[in-house]
Amino acid sequence: MLRHCFFIFSFLCFNITYGQQPKETSQDSTQKKAFIRHLGNGYLPTKYFNFDLRYLIKFNQYEGVRTGLGGTTNQNFSKNLKFHGYTVYGFRDDQFKFSAATSIRLAPKTNTWINLSYTDDLQETGSTTFLTDGRFFQFFEPRLLNIDLFHQHITKSFSIEHQLFRQVNTKTEFSVSKIKPTYTYNFNSNGTSLSNFRISMAKIAFQWSPFSEFNRTEEGFKEVQSGYPKFTLQYSKSLKNVFESNFNFSKIDFKAIQKFIKTEDNYTEITLVSGLANGDVSLTHLYHAYPNNITKETILQRFSVAGLNSFETMYFNEFFSDKFVTFQLKRAFKPFLISERFKPQLVLITRYALGDMESPERHENITFNSLKKGYTESGIELNKLLFGFGLSFTYRYGAYYLPSFADNIALKFTFNVSL
């Protein structure tokens, strides 16, 4: 199947590159810029349909190699109607996953869309995403390589996106999910031990960018220049007995990003993320602190790829919380101009996490620690040494320092490429 996907990808590239002859030089230049912009966002464009490169090939510890195809119709197809989705296959778990969705634009000026979707896929346990987060694409996702704790979910959702003000974007969603952990786990809810759950969830999210600049386009307001700080607030409510939902709980999540920029490559970035869950919350919907360290005996066995905002010395599934806050400070210095092609960059990083769990005994057949003593790590990155690759060294210290010195060290690749 990998060979077939490579053939399809090559065929599409050939058609896009040679299937249309440019009429003039300026048009050719415009088309090339548009193509590079789409590619940088993770799309391979054709006339009516943009293929989504995020689904082409990935790897994780549960599925092994995960490969497939996905994409969305573009504006040449319709400016007010979109069809999008994907189909993927995991070789290790021998399962197909898919998603199908449609979106209808109601008001171009406020970029108001209604969305309907059906998804049958996996999700990392303890992960939280904000509805208003924009699309993010990496050539490969470093953390994904080592994740092994997933839950299956079949989710039907209805959502509305709306640009409330020029600097305020909102999204509201209602979803119904059937959830089954892929690992041995039971949640004790009022004396009943459950291994499968139904969750009906209502969410609303606000993203405020008070210092960003926006222009009105045919697609609504578009951010043309990022300003900082940026704030995101999201409230989630699970509704018990609505469409046979098992749990009644609420969550509130907050994220703030501040960036002090001297030049594009010379900046200081501060990121604060927090979450609070209250009620009957299974492990699937609690919080981890985005760990990125695999449980292996030696440093070299743990050698992998560093993430962008993950805790590199924190082991996967080591901590879970129902309330937490993380703080990250990143100082990126101006690249060293050794030659036109060799410009390594030094980055200093400090991360801190604090959290707790009220009733850990309700989570059965799984063990984990809390973060109530405060978790600290600091590190150094030397990026863009060769073809976008670099090296990182991170050290774990403080209350959760481990007895063996080597277990507190993470040595990894970094990967930074931009189009």
C-alpha positions as CSV (number, residue, x, y, z in Angstrom):
1,M,0.0,0.0,0.0
2,L,2.9,2.4,0.7
3,R,4.1,1.8,-2.9
4,H,0.6,2.6,-4.2
5,C,0.4,5.9,-2.1
6,F,3.9,6.9,-3.4
7,F,2.7,6.3,-7.0
8,I,-0.4,8.4,-6.5
9,F,1.6,11.2,-4.9
10,S,4.1,11.2,-7.8
11,F,1.3,11.1,-10.4
12,L,-0.4,14.1,-8.8
13,C,2.8,16.1,-8.7
14,F,3.4,15.3,-12.3
15,N,-0.1,16.5,-13.3
16,I,0.2,19.7,-11.4
17,T,3.7,20.5,-12.6
18,Y,3.2,19.6,-16.3
19,G,-0.5,19.4,-16.9
20,Q,-1.0,23.2,-17.2
21,Q,1.2,25.4,-19.4
22,P,1.7,29.0,-18.1
23,K,0.4,31.7,-20.4
24,E,2.9,34.3,-19.3
25,T,5.8,34.8,-16.9
26,S,3.9,36.9,-14.3
27,Q,1.1,34.3,-14.2
28,D,3.7,31.5,-13.9
29,S,5.3,33.4,-10.9
30,T,1.9,33.9,-9.2
31,Q,1.0,30.2,-9.7
32,K,4.4,29.1,-8.2
33,K,3.9,31.4,-5.2
34,A,0.4,30.1,-4.6
35,F,1.6,26.5,-5.0
36,I,4.4,27.0,-2.4
37,R,1.9,28.7,0.0
38,H,-0.5,25.7,-0.3
39,L,2.4,23.3,0.1
40,G,3.6,25.1,3.2
41,N,0.1,24.7,4.7
42,G,0.2,21.0,3.9
43,Y,-1.9,20.9,0.7
44,L,-1.2,19.7,-2.7
45,P,-3.5,21.7,-4.9
46,T,-5.4,20.7,-8.0
47,K,-8.1,22.6,-9.9
48,Y,-11.1,21.7,-7.7
49,F,-9.5,19.6,-4.9
50,N,-6.6,20.1,-2.5
51,F,-5.0,16.9,-1.2
52,D,-4.1,17.1,2.5
53,L,-0.5,15.9,3.0
54,R,-1.1,15.4,6.8
55,Y,-2.6,12.0,6.0
56,L,-0.1,10.7,3.5
57,I,2.2,8.9,6.0
58,K,2.7,8.9,9.8
59,F,3.9,6.6,12.5
60,N,3.0,5.9,16.1
61,Q,3.5,3.1,18.6
62,Y,-0.1,1.8,18.3
63,E,-0.8,1.9,14.6
64,G,2.8,1.5,13.4
65,V,2.8,3.0,9.9
66,R,-0.4,5.0,9.2
67,T,-1.0,6.0,5.6
68,G,-3.9,7.2,3.5
69,L,-5.4,10.1,1.6
70,G,-7.4,13.2,2.5
71,G,-8.3,16.6,1.3
72,T,-10.9,19.3,0.7
73,T,-12.6,21.0,-2.2
74,N,-11.3,24.5,-2.9
75,Q,-12.8,27.8,-4.1
76,N,-12.8,26.8,-7.7
77,F,-15.3,24.1,-6.7
78,S,-17.4,26.5,-4.6
79,K,-16.8,29.5,-2.4
80,N,-19.7,28.7,-0.1
81,L,-19.7,24.9,0.0
82,K,-16.8,22.5,1.0
83,F,-16.5,18.8,1.2
84,H,-13.6,17.4,3.1
85,G,-12.4,14.2,4.7
86,Y,-9.8,11.4,4.8
87,T,-9.3,7.7,4.9
88,V,-6.2,6.1,6.5
89,Y,-5.0,2.6,7.4
90,G,-2.9,1.5,10.3
91,F,-0.6,-1.5,9.5
92,R,0.0,-2.6,13.1
93,D,-3.6,-2.5,14.3
94,D,-4.9,-3.5,10.9
95,Q,-7.7,-1.0,10.9
96,F,-9.1,1.6,8.6
97,K,-10.1,5.1,10.0
98,F,-12.0,7.8,8.2
99,S,-13.7,11.1,8.5
100,A,-16.3,12.8,6.2
101,A,-17.5,16.4,6.6
102,T,-19.3,19.2,4.8
103,S,-19.2,22.9,5.4
104,I,-21.6,25.7,4.3
105,R,-20.8,29.4,4.5
106,L,-23.7,31.5,5.6
107,A,-22.2,34.9,5.8
108,P,-18.9,35.8,3.9
109,K,-18.4,39.1,5.8
110,T,-18.2,37.4,9.2
111,N,-16.8,34.2,7.8
112,T,-19.7,32.3,9.3
113,W,-19.7,28.5,8.5
114,I,-21.8,25.6,9.7
115,N,-20.0,22.3,9.7
116,L,-21.2,18.7,9.9
117,S,-18.8,15.8,10.4
118,Y,-18.6,12.0,11.1
119,T,-15.3,10.6,12.3
120,D,-14.2,7.1,13.2
121,D,-10.6,7.4,14.3
122,L,-8.1,7.4,17.2
123,Q,-7.3,10.2,19.7
124,E,-4.4,10.5,22.1
125,T,-5.6,10.0,25.7
126,G,-5.2,13.2,27.8
127,S,-4.8,15.5,24.8
128,T,-6.8,18.7,24.5
129,T,-7.3,20.8,21.4
130,F,-8.9,24.3,21.1
131,L,-11.7,24.6,18.5
132,T,-10.3,27.9,17.3
133,D,-6.8,26.8,16.7
134,G,-5.8,27.3,13.1
135,R,-4.5,24.6,10.9
136,F,-1.0,23.5,11.8
137,F,1.1,21.4,9.5
138,Q,4.5,19.7,10.0
139,F,6.3,17.5,7.6
140,F,6.3,15.0,10.4
141,E,5.0,15.3,14.0
142,P,7.8,14.4,16.5
143,R,5.6,13.5,19.4
144,L,3.4,11.2,17.4
145,L,6.3,8.8,16.8
146,N,6.2,7.7,20.4
147,I,2.6,7.9,21.5
148,D,1.0,4.5,22.5
149,L,-2.0,5.6,24.6
150,F,-5.0,6.1,22.3
151,H,-8.7,5.7,22.5
152,Q,-11.0,4.9,19.6
153,H,-13.9,7.3,19.0
154,I,-16.9,7.5,16.7
155,T,-18.0,11.1,16.7
156,K,-20.8,13.0,15.1
157,S,-20.5,16.7,15.4
158,F,-22.2,20.0,14.4
159,S,-20.4,23.3,14.7
160,I,-20.6,27.0,13.8
161,E,-17.6,29.2,13.1
162,H,-18.1,33.0,13.4
163,Q,-15.8,36.0,13.4
164,L,-17.5,37.9,16.2
165,F,-15.3,41.0,15.9
166,R,-12.2,41.7,13.8
167,Q,-9.9,40.4,16.5
168,V,-12.2,37.8,18.0
169,N,-12.9,34.5,16.4
170,T,-15.4,32.0,17.9
171,K,-16.5,28.4,17.3
172,T,-19.3,26.5,18.9
173,E,-19.7,22.7,18.7
174,F,-22.0,19.9,19.8
175,S,-20.8,16.3,19.4
176,V,-21.9,12.8,20.3
177,S,-19.1,10.2,20.8
178,K,-18.7,6.5,21.4
179,I,-15.4,6.0,23.1
180,K,-13.4,2.8,23.6
181,P,-9.8,2.9,25.1
182,T,-7.3,0.7,23.2
183,Y,-5.6,-0.1,26.5
184,T,-6.8,-1.9,29.6
185,Y,-8.7,0.7,31.5
186,N,-11.9,1.2,33.5
187,F,-13.5,4.3,35.0
188,N,-15.4,4.0,38.2
189,S,-18.5,6.2,37.9
190,N,-20.6,6.2,41.1
191,G,-19.7,2.5,41.8
192,T,-20.1,1.3,38.2
193,S,-16.9,0.3,36.4
194,L,-17.1,1.3,32.7
195,S,-14.7,0.3,30.0
196,N,-16.7,2.0,27.1
197,F,-18.4,5.3,27.3
198,R,-20.8,7.6,25.5
199,I,-20.2,11.3,25.8
200,S,-22.4,14.1,24.5
201,M,-20.4,17.4,24.6
202,A,-21.1,21.0,24.0
203,K,-18.1,23.4,23.5
204,I,-17.6,27.1,22.9
205,A,-14.2,28.7,22.2
206,F,-13.0,32.3,21.8
207,Q,-9.7,33.4,20.3
208,W,-8.7,37.0,20.9
209,S,-5.8,38.6,19.0
210,P,-6.0,42.2,20.1
211,F,-2.8,43.4,18.4
212,S,-3.0,41.4,15.2
213,E,-3.9,43.1,11.9
214,F,-6.8,41.8,9.8
215,N,-8.0,42.5,6.3
216,R,-11.4,41.8,4.9
217,T,-11.3,39.4,1.9
218,E,-13.8,37.3,0.0
219,E,-13.3,34.6,2.6
220,G,-13.9,37.0,5.5
221,F,-11.4,38.6,7.9
222,K,-7.8,37.2,7.4
223,E,-4.9,37.8,9.7
224,V,-2.2,39.6,7.7
225,Q,0.2,40.3,10.6
226,S,0.4,38.5,13.9
227,G,0.4,40.6,17.0
228,Y,0.9,39.5,20.6
229,P,-0.3,38.5,23.1
230,K,-2.9,36.1,21.9
231,F,-5.6,34.5,24.1
232,T,-7.8,31.4,23.8
233,L,-10.6,30.4,26.1
234,Q,-12.7,27.3,25.8
235,Y,-15.5,25.9,27.9
236,S,-16.7,22.3,27.5
237,K,-19.8,20.6,29.1
238,S,-20.7,16.9,29.0
239,L,-24.4,16.4,29.3
240,K,-25.4,13.2,31.1
241,N,-28.4,11.2,29.6
242,V,-28.4,13.3,26.4
243,F,-28.1,10.8,23.6
244,E,-27.3,8.1,26.3
245,S,-24.3,10.1,27.5
246,N,-22.7,8.4,30.6
247,F,-21.0,11.4,32.3
248,N,-21.7,14.8,33.6
249,F,-18.6,17.0,33.7
250,S,-17.2,20.4,32.7
251,K,-13.9,21.7,31.5
252,I,-12.4,25.1,31.1
253,D,-9.2,25.6,29.1
254,F,-7.0,28.6,28.6
255,K,-4.0,29.5,26.5
256,A,-1.9,32.7,26.3
257,I,1.0,33.3,24.0
258,Q,3.3,36.4,24.3
259,K,6.1,36.9,21.8
260,F,8.7,39.7,21.9
261,I,10.2,39.9,18.4
262,K,13.4,41.7,17.4
263,T,13.6,40.0,14.1
264,E,11.9,36.9,12.6
265,D,14.6,34.6,14.0
266,N,15.5,36.6,17.1
267,Y,12.7,36.5,19.7
268,T,11.5,35.5,23.2
269,E,8.3,33.5,23.5
270,I,6.2,32.8,26.6
271,T,3.4,30.2,26.5
272,L,0.9,29.6,29.3
273,V,-1.6,26.7,29.1
274,S,-4.0,25.7,31.8
275,G,-7.0,23.4,32.3
276,L,-9.6,22.5,34.9
277,A,-11.9,19.5,34.8
278,N,-14.7,19.0,37.3
279,G,-17.1,16.1,37.6
280,D,-17.1,12.5,36.3
281,V,-14.2,12.8,33.9
282,S,-12.5,9.6,32.5
283,L,-8.8,9.5,31.7
284,T,-9.6,10.0,28.0
285,H,-10.7,13.6,28.7
286,L,-8.2,14.6,31.4
287,Y,-4.8,16.3,30.9
288,H,-1.3,15.3,30.3
289,A,1.4,18.0,29.9
290,Y,2.5,16.9,26.4
291,P,5.3,14.5,27.4
292,N,7.8,13.4,24.7
293,N,10.1,10.8,26.3
294,I,9.9,7.1,25.8
295,T,10.5,4.6,28.6
296,K,13.9,3.0,27.5
297,E,16.9,2.2,29.6
298,T,19.6,4.3,28.0
299,I,19.9,7.9,26.6
300,L,20.6,6.6,23.2
301,Q,17.7,4.3,23.2
302,R,15.5,7.3,24.0
303,F,17.0,9.3,21.2
304,S,14.2,10.6,19.0
305,V,12.9,13.9,17.7
306,A,12.1,16.9,19.9
307,G,8.7,18.5,19.7
308,L,7.9,22.2,19.5
309,N,6.2,22.6,22.9
310,S,6.5,19.3,24.6
311,F,8.2,18.3,27.8
312,E,11.2,16.3,26.5
313,T,12.3,14.6,29.7
314,M,8.8,13.7,30.9
315,Y,7.9,10.1,30.1
316,F,4.8,9.2,28.2
317,N,1.9,8.3,30.6
318,E,3.9,9.4,33.6
319,F,1.5,12.1,34.8
320,F,-2.2,12.9,34.4
321,S,-4.2,15.7,36.0
322,D,-7.7,17.1,36.3
323,K,-6.2,20.5,36.9
324,F,-2.9,21.8,35.6
325,V,-0.9,24.7,34.3
326,T,2.2,24.7,32.2
327,F,4.6,27.6,31.6
328,Q,7.2,27.6,28.8
329,L,9.9,30.2,28.1
330,K,11.8,30.1,24.8
331,R,14.7,32.4,23.8
332,A,15.7,32.1,20.2
333,F,18.9,34.0,19.3
334,K,19.9,35.4,15.9
335,P,21.3,32.6,13.7
336,F,25.1,32.4,13.4
337,L,26.1,33.5,9.9
338,I,28.8,31.0,9.2
339,S,28.0,30.9,5.5
340,E,25.0,31.5,3.2
341,R,23.9,27.9,3.6
342,F,25.0,27.2,7.1
343,K,23.2,29.3,9.7
344,P,22.8,27.4,13.0
345,Q,20.5,28.9,15.6
346,L,20.8,28.7,19.4
347,V,17.6,28.4,21.5
348,L,17.3,28.3,25.3
349,I,14.2,26.7,26.8
350,T,12.7,26.3,30.3
351,R,9.4,24.5,31.0
352,Y,7.4,24.2,34.2
353,A,4.2,22.1,35.0
354,L,2.0,22.0,38.0
355,G,-1.1,19.9,38.5
356,D,-3.1,17.5,40.6
357,M,-5.7,14.7,40.6
358,E,-8.6,14.6,43.1
359,S,-9.6,10.9,42.9
360,P,-6.9,8.9,41.1
361,E,-8.4,5.6,42.5
362,R,-11.4,6.0,40.1
363,H,-9.1,5.3,37.2
364,E,-8.6,1.5,37.3
365,N,-5.9,-0.8,35.7
366,I,-3.6,2.1,35.1
367,T,-1.0,3.9,37.3
368,F,0.4,7.4,37.0
369,N,1.7,10.3,39.2
370,S,0.5,13.8,39.9
371,L,2.3,17.1,39.2
372,K,1.4,18.7,42.6
373,K,5.1,19.2,43.5
374,G,5.9,21.1,40.3
375,Y,7.8,19.7,37.3
376,T,10.8,21.5,35.9
377,E,13.1,21.0,32.9
378,S,15.5,23.3,31.0
379,G,17.4,22.7,27.8
380,I,19.3,24.0,24.8
381,E,18.7,23.5,21.1
382,L,21.2,24.1,18.2
383,N,18.9,24.1,15.2
384,K,19.4,24.0,11.4
385,L,22.8,22.2,11.5
386,L,22.1,20.1,8.4
387,F,19.0,20.0,6.1
388,G,16.8,21.5,8.8
389,F,18.0,19.0,11.5
390,G,19.6,20.1,14.7
391,L,20.2,18.8,18.2
392,S,18.6,19.4,21.6
393,F,19.7,18.6,25.2
394,T,17.2,18.8,28.0
395,Y,17.7,18.2,31.7
396,R,15.0,17.4,34.3
397,Y,15.5,18.7,37.8
398,G,13.6,19.7,41.0
399,A,10.9,17.8,42.8
400,Y,10.6,15.0,40.2
401,Y,14.3,14.4,39.7
402,L,14.9,10.7,39.2
403,P,17.4,8.7,41.2
404,S,19.5,7.7,38.1
405,F,21.2,10.8,36.6
406,A,20.9,9.4,33.0
407,D,17.1,9.1,33.3
408,N,16.8,12.9,33.7
409,I,18.5,13.7,30.4
410,A,16.9,13.8,26.9
411,L,19.2,14.1,23.9
412,K,17.2,14.4,20.6
413,F,17.1,15.7,17.1
414,T,15.3,18.9,16.2
415,F,13.7,19.6,12.8
416,N,12.9,23.0,11.5
417,V,11.9,23.6,7.9
418,S,9.8,26.4,6.5
419,L,8.6,27.1,2.9
